[in-house]
Amino acid sequence: MKPGDKIKVFAPATVANVACGFDVLGFAIDAPGDELILEITKEQGVVIEDIQGDGGVLPRDPKKNSCSVAIQDYLDYTSASFGCKIWLNKLMPCGSGLGSSAASAVAGVYAINLLSGNKLSKQEMLPFLLNAEKAACGSAIADNVAASLYGGFILVRSYEPLDILQISVPDDLWCAVIHPEIVILTKDAREILPKEITLKDSLRQSANLGGLMIGLLRSDYDLIGRSLVDYIAEPHRSKLIPGFLEIKDAAIRAGALGGSISGSGPSVFALCKGENIAVRVGDAMKEVMDKRNIVSQVYVSKVNSQGPRVLDLDRSNA
Ligand code: HSE
């Protein structure tokens, strides 16, 4: 690795919570996501050269941006004698419930780790990503970062110590996500949640979480659908999303197995059996937003099994 070495990477967006797994479940999707160019410099520290696609809302201060915070942690941990410059291209909306800050942080540590000769494992990089989430949204939650970093469907079995489990998913499981163009900050969406839940809700939530895991492992699509119920966050957060119940109804009527809020919202996801149904479900959800004159984007994707990937690598001759 030399100054001037440059890499371009992509890190995927994610759907966190997945209805019954508040703060502990997440999966990556093929699109949207973040692109990042990272170049090694002789000078230490992280310099943000440019951020595109965020409408100017993300912090340009490297101490506050989730991508640079994660990279700096990596450089400190590995006692690096060099630094880097970064160019971030947000190909996804911020404050959307699609793990935008997580995708930026994952792109950053994935890129610096590759140029550093893959010094650290994914498990070792996770703490930097959690710090970055804390900087971006006030809470060190692993669901989005772990899903984007590992790819696939993940369960955060434990936070202390961190124990991330990857869950296999049925071949024909597709997801339709609608992003209505309103912004909900994760910090705000967490503040409206009650600090405690009833024993009854806790039992119902954990029963559905178990049901979803078994449904995924057995490719039992009906069980997956029956298990996509959220007793913790959806009852409170759905009030922040105009037309939420209509969107969900439209998705089910168009053939979705079930769905809920993606992460802290406002995006709404629906899991479906097969691409054709997922496309139909995406259209049905969009129709609801169109009728309410709310601009929205729909993403239809399989669960992304790869996680971040290299788009271009340029080793310097310096
Ligand atoms: N699980 C988080 C939440 C999403 O719903 O607040 C952000 O990681």
Residues whose N, C-alpha, C, O or C-beta is under 5 A from the ligand:
A	BS01	HSE	A16 D23 I141 D143 N144 T186 R190 G263 S264
